[in-house]
Each structure stands twice: as C-alpha cells, then as structure tokens.
C-alpha cells in the first residue's frame, strides 16, 4: 500500500486498503487517468487506452497522428480550448484576454503524511505513516501558469483526497474563471448517479437516477452548501445497492458555493468534476500569487453504499473532526427553542433546566432571544449583550444557576448576521454584504455581515469571545439563518468583486479557527436553519450539526437516513419535540419520537415542565437507555437495513467495533390491513458469535440473525410505530 512510480512508463499507482488509483504521464506531458476501482497488485495496461480518428475531435498542435485528441483522452486536470470540448476543470483568463492554456507535466514529489491546506479545512493525519501524498506539478510555459495537483492515499482506508493549487508564475496578472478541485474521467457511463437534495425542513433526501448523455449537476449559488443540495455525489454501478456493488463517492470539504457534475460525452465516457461553483466567481492572481482549491474526499467501495458510508463515517469521525470532543461521548441536552421561542424569563429557563436534571438530562441550551432587544426575529442580531429585561442578573448568573443543578450550560448565537434594527447596523451599515446603489434584500429580517473584511471579522471575533468569556458556557449552537444576496464587498475593488463569496468563506473559517482554538473546552454545534450547511468543511471546526429544523420523527427518518450516506451519526443533532409537531403538525407517540432522536446525537426540545407523570417516566427511560447505547450510536459502525425512500418501513443498526454489542431500531410509518409478516436481516454482526436479546431470554447466533433474520412482531398496532432491540454477545 502506498504510492508507486514506474519511471520508465511515467506511471503512478496509488494503493489504499482495497482500492487502486492509476495515472500516467502520456504522450508529450499530458496527465492521463487510467483506473480507479478495486485494488490491483500491479497495473499492466490490460485495459489499455485506445485511440481512433474521431471526426470533429481535433488534434493538439503537437500531435503526430489524427487518432490522438484531448477530446477522447481521459485526463486528470483538463483545460479547454486545445481540442478537449468537454467541461474543463480550470479556466484562466490571461492578460491578453484569451483563455487558452495547456498544462503539461513538469515534475512530481512523493512524501509521507499529508500537508495542511492554507486557510481551508481538510482531512488530516496524526502519524506520517498513515498516508502518502503525491504532488504533481503541471506547467504552461507560455501562459506562466502552474497547477500543483495533490493526491493523498490512506494506507488503511479506501480513501483518496485531492486538491489543486494554481500559481501565477508569469509577469502579468491573470484571472481564474474556473478552479475546480477534482476531475475524474471514467471510460464508460454504466452508472447511476446518486445525490442528496431537498429544502428547508426536508434536507438530504436520497435521489438516484440513471446517468444520461450530457451534463447533469448539483450545485449551490446561495453562498452556503445549502439545504437544497449537498456537496456530494456518487456514481453507482448498475445493480449496486446497500450491501454490494461498486460505488464511487465524491464529497467537497467546503461550505460555500459549489458544483458537482457528471458529463457523459459522445463516446459514453463520464467526466466527474467537483469544486467551487464557477458561477459568479473569479479570482485575480497577481504575479507570484497562488490560489488553493478546497479538498475533495473520494471514497471507493465494492461493498455498496453501506461500505462507502462506513468509510466516510470513520474518516470524518477520526480524521476530520478535531479537538477534545472528537473522542468524547456527547451530552444529552434540552433546548428551550420550541418550548418558549422568544418568550422566556430566567425563572422559566431555570424551571426547564431543573426538570431536565430530574429526568437525567445533562446539558441545558439557551436558544435565541437572550441578547439585545430580541423579542422577535426583527431585531438585535449583532448586539451581543445580555437582554436585562429577560435576564436581569445576567448570563453568568443564569449559567451558574444551571450548573448548580448539576447540568452544563449552552448558548445559541448567530454571529454571521446583523439585523437592520440593531445598534451594530446603525454604527456600521456598510459592514453587510451589499453592492453600490442597490437596496439590500432581507431574509428573516436580517442581513449578512461581510466576512471578507478584516475589521468585521475582528469585531465579530471579539464580541463572541467576550460573550463566551463572560459566563461558564460549555456548548455553543452557531446558527446561520439566511443565504446571500447582493454579494459585494465595500472592501474590494471592482476587479475583485466576484471574489466576495469565497473570501467570505475564508473569513468564516478564520473566525472559527480562532474561536474554537481559544475556547477548546466548549462543544460547538453548527446550524443553518437546521441542516443548511451540513458539510465536511463545517465539521472540521464544529463536530456536530443540527440536522434539520424539522423535528417531526417521521420526517426525520428520511433526513437522518439520507444524511447518514456521508456523515457520521455522532455529527447529527436529533431532538424529541412536542406534538402536534411545530413544522408538519403531526401527532406521534413519545416512543417513536424518542427512537428517532436516539438514532442521532440525542436531545429534547420541548417544555419539560408540562410533561405528565407518565411522560416523565418514558423520558427517564429514554435518557437512561441512550446513556447505555450512545457509545454504539456515536462511535460504532452504522448499517442501514430498510430505507424510508423505498417503502413504509425504516430500520438501522449500530454495532461496536468488536461486534460484541448492537442496537437495532425499526420504524413503521402507516398501519396496513392484513399485512404480511416482516423480518430484519441484521447486517454487521459477527456470524461466529452468539447474542442475547437484552430484556428477554432469547439467544441467537449472529449468522442466523444475518441470514435468516429477526421477526418483526405482528402485534404492532396503528400508525407511527417503532421498536428497539439491544444485543449483547455471550
């Protein structure tokens, strides 16, 4: 395992645990893609590149025969304008106004470990012997442009990460018009495309369709990775499913505008590319300057979607998330938002916290409305000082009151936004994103602060630092409740205005790096109207994300199932809320609400003081049960057993690494008359081990549970039913 270079053939072979990635310097310096898939010991060109004289596929000026065209060559980082008519990975406008470039191989370097990316989040290594990195420099001598392509292969994972650094080595400024992170050319199109799409309240629904000729893409132009699309796509071989078949997954470690696309050309080849969305983007590179593209995580699985997901989960849980909370179990919390919204007092907050403590809950989170004159969502964002009408003794006193109960104290903030009705906006109206002579569009009565500006970043960092230093805060929920419009910065000259959205994201990452480092004892959770910025870029700084503002248990089955395709369960905030549900107005039992939320990072979001005695006993049991299984949910392997996108049932399983303990959840949405008897085949157990079903006298072999299955009791009555089993090896 590692990176092997055949100097004679100019061939690079990257080997991970069970995957190979092969590329070659072809012809007169063109970097060609030869293979990505299941691991091979050697690569000897059994499926060699073939060429023919293709009508209307031109030949590069240096080509010696009419069979060679960049239009048909599978490439690693293609340009446009010199015979490749497919979508390019990059495009540079030179000082003479033209955009034709021709990057050729210049040199390479192989090193142990994985270097950091300047100013950007990325997967990391803790030991140099975990991975090897290949850096290939491509150069256009005429244009004075260089591209350093970085590939990291992990020895014990089926993961390859890629990124690109573009450098202006010439004597004149150039403008990047397109700077994608990754390009992979497959030599066929026998795939389905899978994406995670949705909207506010129904994020990351699984969409799968046949790959068709032409361009198909998912993207965001909203200034954030968004509820609508996620910076992820996967190609699946025909017939690939949850447990078998080849899957190629691509995930961009970035939180802003992105594109992820697959283009099937005239010869049924498939080009996959992913990176910063070129829409409304450009970047001026002065002489000697470089531009770092975000990282792409590429996962190969020959064990279907389940194998892909577990690879992503393990990588992100251990080599993306950082800090002391990476390996700690996460606390069970109660959040007051749906209990009180803006209408609360210090006494009411303390009552909810006290009720939570009596039920075994560990953390109280004070949500929106504690600052400025924030009695509704029309005012005070940016005024990060305590609302003394609600909290007359201040934040510190309230936090200590909660802690005296034996609970941790957490706080909601939304530092990226400003209300037009706020002291901050009155002092600095030019600090929001805006363009000259245009009014600023509002969303949720708020504007976006311009994090491209250093003075804004410094001010926000100080305000939030002062808040977090003023009281014993142990948890922060960092929200962001609108997308960008009128994207312009007063700090940038005209020729750099289209850099604003990316500079904003770099500024956000800078602030998060500063704050999470300075307050390393605080657990940060990200939020963007729920799951509107659920991406690996944010997880690098904040190890968990509020999966959706929609807390309905039935809606959450699809949301959490889809999210689990890429993101680890420990990263998903999931709460039990009141009924009728505040988003979809559905009535469901406390049992199924608990089972759905226990399948994530568990908490409550309702007024605990209004629970009946019967409900309190149910909550106590849920809290106690989660404490017993959270090491499985948060750190175990996850297996999806039944999909809510394919029928009326959902089921999943959590198992520890030793396969000595497991927890299984089953959900049925609607009752059916005269229904057939069902079963669950329990993937992920040890077939050589025997398991007892805790709470019963039942004992089964792991092989029997996997191959024959576990009966679903026919005694379930009514809609919205769930079951929960625990298995322990004996």
MARTI-844623 format. One line per 4 residues: number of its first residue (from 1); their letters; for each residue x, y, z of C-alpha. Coordinates in pm, whole numbers, padded with zeros to 5 digits. Example, Ala and Ser with C-alpha at 12.3 -4.5 7.8 and 13.67 -1.06 7.14 Angstrom:
BEGIN
1	AS	01230 -00450 00780  01367 -00106 00714
# end
This chain:
BEGIN
1	XXXX	00000 00000 00000  00120 00347 -00082  00230 00535 -00394  00444 00364 -00657
5	XXXX	00609 00536 -00951  00728 00349 -01260  00983 00589 -01405  01009 00407 -01736
9	XXXX	00635 00424 -01802  00589 00753 -01611  00306 00576 -01430  00176 00643 -01077
13	XXXX	-00010 00370 -00886  -00182 00478 -00562  -00289 00187 -00342  -00519 00213 -00041
17	XXXX	-00662 -00066 00169  -00882 -00211 -00106  -00856 00044 -00384  -00617 00146 -00660
21	XXXX	-00590 00476 -00846  -00365 00489 -01152  -00249 00782 -01364  00024 00828 -01622
25	XXXX	00218 01100 -01797  00105 01026 -02151  00246 01139 -02483  00404 01480 -02465
29	XXXX	00329 01556 -02100  -00045 01503 -02078  -00159 01365 -01742  -00396 01079 -01818
33	XXXX	-00631 00890 -01586  -00610 00512 -01631  -00801 00344 -01348  -00984 00388 -01020
37	XXXX	-01151 00097 -00852  -01085 -00223 -00665  -00725 -00277 -00565  -00489 -00444 -00811
41	XXXX	-00139 -00570 -00721  00003 -00424 -01041  -00125 -00224 -01333  -00006 -00362 -01667
45	XXXX	-00249 -00199 -01912  -00479 -00497 -01966  -00744 -00236 -02045  -00512 -00011 -02240
49	XXXX	-00606 00326 -02380  -00728 00302 -02738  -00748 00574 -02998  -00915 00624 -03334
53	XXXX	-00953 00904 -03584  -01272 01060 -03444  -01448 01308 -03668  -01469 01655 -03515
57	XXXX	-01232 01564 -03229  -00935 01781 -03313  -00569 01700 -03267  -00336 01908 -03048
61	XXXX	-00081 02109 -03240  00198 01875 -03124  00012 01553 -03209  00178 01337 -03471
65	XXXX	-00131 01148 -03580  -00501 01208 -03622  -00602 00939 -03375  -00482 01137 -03072
69	XXXX	-00718 01401 -02932  -00764 01550 -02590  -01135 01517 -02660  -01102 01142 -02610
73	XXXX	-00811 01119 -02365  -00916 01051 -02002  -00746 01328 -01808  -00667 01430 -01452
77	XXXX	-00697 01808 -01477  -00825 01912 -01819  -00838 02257 -01971  -01039 02394 -02261
81	XXXX	-00954 02534 -02599  -00699 02294 -02743  -00916 02002 -02866  -01100 01893 -02548
85	XXXX	-01460 02009 -02586  -01580 01866 -02255  -01623 02063 -01933  -01283 02185 -01812
89	XXXX	-01155 02162 -01457  -00999 02507 -01473  -01002 02817 -01690  -00764 03112 -01673
93	XXXX	-00801 03446 -01848  -00459 03580 -01944  -00354 03943 -01962  -00425 03945 -02337
97	XXXX	-00787 03845 -02272  -00759 03489 -02407  -00841 03177 -02207  -00644 02904 -02384
101	XXXX	-00391 02727 -02162  -00204 02398 -02194  -00082 02242 -01870  00180 01969 -01911
105	XXXX	00365 01751 -01662  00674 01922 -01518  00770 01731 -01202  00640 01536 -00906
109	XXXX	00716 01465 -00542  00607 01181 -00309  00607 01242 00065  00485 01069 00382
113	XXXX	00184 01210 00561  -00049 01484 00443  00025 01858 00436  -00233 02111 00558
117	XXXX	-00417 02337 00318  -00362 02709 00360  -00672 02868 00513  -00902 02576 00435
121	XXXX	-01038 02278 00627  -00916 01934 00523  -00879 01577 00638  -00562 01529 00842
125	XXXX	-00324 01258 00962  -00185 01214 01312  00109 00999 01207  00307 01037 00886
129	XXXX	00289 00663 00822  -00092 00676 00791  -00078 00810 00438  00136 00918 00147
133	XXXX	00092 01227 -00068  00176 01270 -00435  00220 01623 -00566  00234 01661 -00944
137	XXXX	00325 01996 -01092  00177 02083 -01430  00301 02390 -01610  00212 02608 -01909
141	XXXX	00539 02782 -02002  00373 03027 -02241  00099 03139 -02002  00320 03126 -01693
145	XXXX	00061 02916 -01510  00133 02616 -01286  -00101 02373 -01113  00010 02153 -00826
149	XXXX	-00219 01850 -00805  -00218 01688 -00462  -00326 01325 -00406  -00323 01164 -00062
153	XXXX	-00384 00790 -00027  -00457 00639 00314  -00294 00303 00377  -00577 00151 00581
157	XXXX	-00874 00323 00419  -01040 00322 00079  -00993 00697 00058  -00808 00930 -00174
161	XXXX	-00817 01305 -00117  -00744 01555 -00391  -00683 01928 -00412  -00519 02174 -00650
165	XXXX	-00306 02485 -00602  -00297 02721 -00901  00005 02955 -00927  00075 03259 -01143
169	XXXX	00442 03223 -01239  00420 03483 -01514  00491 03855 -01525  00131 03973 -01558
173	XXXX	-00187 03932 -01351  -00422 03655 -01459  -00782 03584 -01367  -00912 03245 -01259
177	XXXX	-01258 03192 -01406  -01287 02829 -01303  -01087 02643 -01036  -01234 02303 -00958
181	XXXX	-01071 02071 -00710  -01109 01735 -00880  -01166 01575 -01217  -01202 01201 -01283
185	XXXX	-01261 01064 -01633  -01426 00721 -01637  -01407 00527 -01962  -01774 00425 -01964
189	XXXX	-02110 00553 -01847  -02269 00242 -01700  -02366 00421 -01378  -02649 00559 -01174
193	XXXX	-02599 00900 -01014  -02692 00949 -00650  -02730 01289 -00487  -02871 01437 -00163
197	XXXX	-03133 01702 -00238  -03417 01877 -00060  -03522 02204 00101  -03555 02359 00443
201	XXXX	-03724 02101 00665  -03657 01807 00428  -03282 01811 00381  -03064 01546 00216
205	XXXX	-03326 01322 00061  -03175 01044 -00148  -03220 01087 -00524  -03093 00820 -00764
209	XXXX	-03130 00819 -01140  -02971 00673 -01450  -02673 00864 -01581  -02775 01006 -01918
213	XXXX	-02584 01166 -02207  -02492 01526 -02146  -02429 01723 -01829  -02604 01659 -01500
217	XXXX	-02508 01856 -01191  -02592 01952 -00836  -02479 02291 -00718  -02533 02583 -00483
221	XXXX	-02531 02951 -00577  -02670 03051 -00237  -02346 03137 -00054  -02368 02817 00151
225	XXXX	-02361 02447 00077  -02739 02472 00133  -03050 02274 00225  -03127 02232 -00143
229	XXXX	-02817 02035 -00248  -02525 01884 -00061  -02165 01897 -00190  -02172 01524 -00254
233	XXXX	-02240 01291 -00541  -02180 00923 -00605  -02166 00707 -00913  -02309 00358 -00863
237	XXXX	-02261 00063 -01092  -02586 -00085 -01221  -02734 -00309 -00955  -02523 -00163 -00676
241	XXXX	-02725 -00144 -00355  -02678 -00103 00016  -02463 -00413 00063  -02297 -00490 -00270
245	XXXX	-02170 -00338 -00591  -01924 -00065 -00679  -01973 00291 -00556  -01756 00598 -00620
249	XXXX	-01828 00881 -00374  -01718 01246 -00400  -01753 01497 -00115  -01619 01854 -00122
253	XXXX	-01470 01985 00204  -01622 02329 00159  -01918 02523 00295  -01993 02774 00019
257	XXXX	-02100 02779 -00346  -02009 02451 -00514  -02072 02243 -00822  -02060 01865 -00854
261	XXXX	-02128 01732 -01202  -02113 01432 -01427  -02085 01471 -01804  -02142 01179 -02039
265	XXXX	-01979 01250 -02373  -02047 01131 -02727  -01840 00816 -02672  -02009 00720 -02343
269	XXXX	-01721 00833 -02127  -01811 01000 -01796  -01632 01305 -01661  -01690 01381 -01291
273	XXXX	-01577 01717 -01156  -01635 01895 -00828  -01523 02222 -00672  -01609 02587 -00613
277	XXXX	-01900 02688 -00834  -01763 02895 -01126  -02095 03082 -01142  -02031 03444 -01040
281	XXXX	-01675 03353 -00939  -01341 03487 -01048  -01010 03538 -00871  -00735 03780 -00966
285	XXXX	-00387 03629 -00930  -00104 03877 -00923  00248 03775 -01017  00374 03504 -00780
289	XXXX	00037 03451 -00608  -00133 03114 -00562  -00494 03004 -00520  -00571 02698 -00308
293	XXXX	-00876 02496 -00413  -01075 02309 -00144  -01020 01940 -00087  -01227 01657 -00230
297	XXXX	-01265 01331 -00040  -01305 01038 -00281  -01426 00705 -00143  -01435 00376 -00330
301	XXXX	-01650 00085 -00212  -01710 -00259 -00363  -01950 -00327 -00074  -02226 -00096 -00188
305	XXXX	-02347 00224 -00027  -02306 00080 00321  -01935 00027 00265  -01899 00379 00127
309	XXXX	-02083 00531 00423  -01883 00349 00688  -01562 00464 00519  -01679 00827 00521
313	XXXX	-01801 00793 00882  -01478 00652 01018  -01263 00903 00830  -01466 01207 00931
317	XXXX	-01514 01097 01290  -01141 01042 01346  -00954 01249 01083  -01177 01548 01005
321	XXXX	-01334 01636 01339  -01071 01776 01576  -01027 01873 01938  -01102 01721 02274
325	XXXX	-01464 01641 02187  -01370 01420 01892  -01341 01111 02110  -01583 01207 02389
329	XXXX	-01943 01093 02419  -02174 01386 02356  -02413 01506 02629  -02790 01465 02620
333	XXXX	-02939 01814 02603  -03259 02007 02632  -03305 02321 02421  -03572 02578 02507
337	XXXX	-03647 02698 02150  -03969 02512 02073  -04065 02530 02441  -04062 02910 02468
341	XXXX	-03940 03065 02144  -03855 03429 02233  -04090 03445 02533  -03895 03337 02841
345	XXXX	-03759 03459 03173  -03464 03347 03382  -03710 03172 03612  -03869 02978 03327
349	XXXX	-03530 02872 03192  -03426 02751 03537  -03752 02555 03572  -03692 02374 03242
353	XXXX	-03332 02303 03338  -03439 02169 03679  -03698 01943 03515  -03428 01822 03277
357	XXXX	-03191 01739 03557  -03460 01532 03731  -03502 01332 03410  -03128 01265 03373
361	XXXX	-03054 01525 03102  -02700 01662 03112  -02695 01994 02924  -02930 02291 02901
365	XXXX	-02908 02513 02590  -03045 02868 02593  -03158 02946 02240  -03243 03268 02053
369	XXXX	-03372 03574 02238  -03126 03628 02525  -02947 03936 02382  -03012 04295 02277
373	XXXX	-03384 04370 02244  -03450 04035 02084  -03819 03970 02146  -03879 03861 01787
377	XXXX	-03673 03791 01477  -03683 04151 01351  -03414 04296 01572  -03082 04285 01758
381	XXXX	-02863 04039 01566  -02516 04186 01609  -02595 04328 01954  -02424 04059 02157
385	XXXX	-02501 04185 02507  -02749 04044 02755  -03117 04139 02747  -03155 04252 03108
389	XXXX	-03536 04253 03089  -03532 03875 03043  -03214 03801 03237  -03188 04079 03498
393	XXXX	-02898 03911 03678  -02711 03847 03355  -02587 03547 03167  -02325 03450 03421
397	XXXX	-02580 03419 03700  -02813 03208 03485  -02531 02981 03373  -02418 02927 03733
401	XXXX	-02778 02855 03837  -02798 02583 03574  -02460 02443 03671  -02560 02435 04039
405	XXXX	-02833 02194 03934  -02559 01963 03807  -02608 02044 03439  -02387 02201 03174
409	XXXX	-02488 02532 03018  -02503 02607 02645  -02583 02912 02437  -02722 02997 02090
413	XXXX	-02550 03261 01875  -02580 03380 01516  -02260 03580 01460  -02265 03591 01078
417	XXXX	-02578 03804 01061  -02696 04152 01154  -03046 04295 01194  -03123 04622 01021
421	XXXX	-03281 04715 01353  -02970 04688 01570  -02705 04908 01726  -02435 04738 01519
425	XXXX	-02607 04815 01189  -02669 05176 01287  -02299 05220 01359  -02172 05024 01058
429	XXXX	-02433 04997 00781  -02155 04924 00531  -02048 04609 00720  -02307 04392 00549
433	XXXX	-02273 04238 00206  -02406 04489 -00047  -02347 04644 -00386  -02344 05020 -00458
437	XXXX	-02675 05194 -00535  -02878 04882 -00457  -03103 04820 -00160  -03023 04512 00045
441	XXXX	-03268 04224 00030  -03360 04082 00368  -03436 03726 00470  -03574 03650 00814
445	XXXX	-03536 04026 00866  -03159 04003 00860  -02853 04086 00653  -02521 03904 00608
449	XXXX	-02208 04054 00760  -01914 04092 00524  -01655 03845 00648  -01431 03936 00355
453	XXXX	-01343 04245 00562  -01082 04211 00836  -01237 04478 01059  -01569 04291 01053
457	XXXX	-01402 03959 01133  -01206 04115 01417  -01515 04282 01563  -01726 03966 01549
461	XXXX	-01446 03758 01697  -01412 04000 01988  -01788 04023 02051  -01833 03647 02064
465	XXXX	-01515 03599 02265  -01644 03850 02520  -01974 03664 02548  -01809 03324 02590
469	XXXX	-01568 03466 02846  -01846 03629 03049  -02007 03308 03169  -01926 02937 03210
473	XXXX	-02052 02834 02866  -01978 02470 02778  -02170 02439 02450  -02240 02678 02162
477	XXXX	-02503 02641 01892  -02374 02852 01599  -02662 02938 01367  -02685 03098 01021
481	XXXX	-03037 03169 00902  -03022 03314 00552  -02840 03282 00221  -02651 03553 00036
485	XXXX	-02793 03815 -00198  -02634 04136 -00331  -02297 03965 -00295  -02049 04251 -00291
489	XXXX	-01789 04389 -00054  -01707 04753 00013  -01352 04641 00092  -01279 04503 -00255
493	XXXX	-01202 04690 -00579  -01422 04642 -00883  -01198 04379 -01041  -01222 04161 -00728
497	XXXX	-01596 04178 -00653  -01657 03823 -00776  -01414 03701 -00511  -01652 03808 -00233
501	XXXX	-01838 03481 -00172  -01518 03277 -00144  -01344 03542 00063  -01644 03534 00296
505	XXXX	-01595 03160 00342  -01223 03201 00406  -01310 03468 00661  -01562 03241 00832
509	XXXX	-01306 02963 00854  -01055 03208 01004  -01304 03315 01272  -01398 02956 01353
513	XXXX	-01033 02855 01378  -00968 03142 01619  -01273 03087 01841  -01268 02707 01856
517	XXXX	-00897 02717 01940  -00938 02984 02207  -01239 02806 02360  -01130 02447 02312
521	XXXX	-01329 02338 02620  -01657 02438 02451  -01852 02192 02235  -01961 02376 01918
525	XXXX	-02263 02268 01713  -02329 02426 01376  -02671 02511 01241  -02807 02688 00936
529	XXXX	-03182 02694 00962  -03123 02334 01060  -02923 02141 00805  -02850 02414 00551
533	XXXX	-02474 02389 00595  -02418 02022 00677  -02085 01967 00509  -01732 01846 00596
537	XXXX	-01593 02199 00587  -01802 02298 00888  -01744 01966 01067  -01371 02041 01067
541	XXXX	-01441 02326 01311  -01763 02216 01482  -01801 01840 01542  -02178 01822 01521
545	XXXX	-02457 01984 01320  -02827 02036 01383  -02960 01804 01114  -03287 01989 01045
549	XXXX	-03525 02241 01195  -03791 01980 01123  -03815 01777 01444  -04102 01552 01334
553	XXXX	-04000 01191 01393  -04142 01065 01063  -03978 01339 00858  -03652 01273 01042
557	XXXX	-03640 00912 00917  -03562 01032 00564  -03349 01326 00677  -03128 01116 00904
561	XXXX	-03114 00824 00662  -03002 01048 00376  -02751 01234 00595  -02600 00902 00701
565	XXXX	-02497 00829 00343  -02195 01054 00406  -02187 01200 00755  -02126 01011 01083
569	XXXX	-02415 00964 01323  -02229 01146 01602  -02243 01462 01388  -02627 01463 01364
573	XXXX	-02823 01660 01623  -03164 01495 01678  -03427 01607 01932  -03759 01494 02073
577	XXXX	-04011 01776 02032  -04372 01841 02126  -04688 01732 01944  -04855 01837 01732
581	XXXX	-04518 01888 01569  -04444 02256 01506  -04330 02202 01146  -04574 01945 00999
585	XXXX	-04842 01940 01275  -04831 01561 01306  -04916 01368 01622  -04675 01085 01705
589	XXXX	-04608 00894 02023  -04328 00986 02261  -04188 00639 02197  -04127 00683 01824
593	XXXX	-04005 01039 01875  -03752 00904 02122  -03640 00617 01900  -03587 00850 01603
597	XXXX	-03389 01101 01811  -03187 00831 01986  -03066 00735 01638  -02857 01052 01639
601	XXXX	-02699 01295 01884  -02983 01287 02137  -03173 01571 02298  -03510 01728 02373
605	XXXX	-03674 02048 02251  -03997 02096 02443  -04123 02229 02774  -04028 01955 03017
609	XXXX	-04228 02123 03295  -04552 02038 03113  -04491 01662 03089  -04736 01430 03264
613	XXXX	-04605 01179 03516  -04643 00903 03258  -04447 01106 03002  -04175 01178 03258
617	XXXX	-04127 00807 03316  -04097 00748 02941  -03839 01026 02910  -03641 00890 03206
621	XXXX	-03628 00550 03037  -03524 00705 02704  -03246 00905 02868  -03122 00603 03061
625	XXXX	-03137 00382 02751  -02944 00632 02542  -02673 00657 02804  -02631 00282 02774
629	XXXX	-02612 00279 02394  -02463 00616 02300  -02115 00468 02266  -02267 00247 01993
633	XXXX	-02462 00527 01825  -02183 00782 01839  -01875 00566 01780  -01998 00235 01637
637	XXXX	-02046 00115 01281  -02379 00201 01121  -02579 -00033 00897  -02893 00074 00713
641	XXXX	-03138 -00218 00699  -03454 -00072 00544  -03490 00252 00350  -03771 00505 00405
645	XXXX	-03726 00601 00039  -03828 00253 -00075  -04131 00175 00138  -04327 00209 00458
649	XXXX	-04051 00088 00688  -03713 00211 00809  -03455 00019 01008  -03091 00059 01106
653	XXXX	-02834 -00099 01332  -02543 00025 01541  -02263 -00213 01641  -01936 -00157 01823
657	XXXX	-01601 -00229 01661  -01562 -00557 01850  -01913 -00662 01736  -01995 -00756 02093
661	XXXX	-02287 -00511 02132  -02553 -00385 01896  -02865 -00169 01897  -03139 -00205 01635
665	XXXX	-03419 00042 01558  -03725 -00034 01345  -03990 00216 01232  -04321 00161 01053
669	XXXX	-04498 00471 00927  -04852 00356 00842  -05052 00054 00952  -05160 -00180 00674
673	XXXX	-05464 -00408 00675  -05392 -00780 00669  -05020 -00708 00628  -04757 -00971 00560
677	XXXX	-04513 -01078 00831  -04182 -00898 00819  -03824 -00959 00925  -03495 -00778 00955
681	XXXX	-03167 -00925 00838  -02915 -00784 01082  -02608 -00681 00887  -02287 -00609 01076
685	XXXX	-02297 -00875 01347  -02027 -01139 01395  -02157 -01462 01235  -01934 -01665 01469
689	XXXX	-02073 -01505 01784  -02387 -01579 01986  -02604 -01291 02104  -02864 -01248 02376
693	XXXX	-03151 -01005 02328  -03135 -00791 02642  -03455 -00783 02841  -03562 -01125 02711
697	XXXX	-03448 -01485 02738  -03386 -01506 02361  -03044 -01616 02229  -02945 -01627 01861
701	XXXX	-02637 -01676 01653  -02503 -01382 01458  -02518 -01594 01144  -02885 -01675 01199
705	XXXX	-02972 -01310 01261  -02791 -01208 00943  -02907 -01484 00710  -03249 -01589 00840
709	XXXX	-03336 -01263 01006  -03522 -01134 01310  -03902 -01140 01314  -04085 -00809 01337
713	XXXX	-04370 -00862 01586  -04711 -00866 01422  -04859 -00710 01736  -04777 -00353 01634
717	XXXX	-05100 -00155 01617  -05170 00175 01447  -04962 00427 01257  -04618 00555 01355
721	XXXX	-04480 00255 01539  -04122 00178 01638  -03922 -00099 01804  -03584 -00107 01974
725	XXXX	-03367 -00410 02048  -03032 -00442 02222  -02799 -00735 02154  -02504 -00844 02361
729	XX	-02251 -01111 02271  -02215 -01405 02509
# end
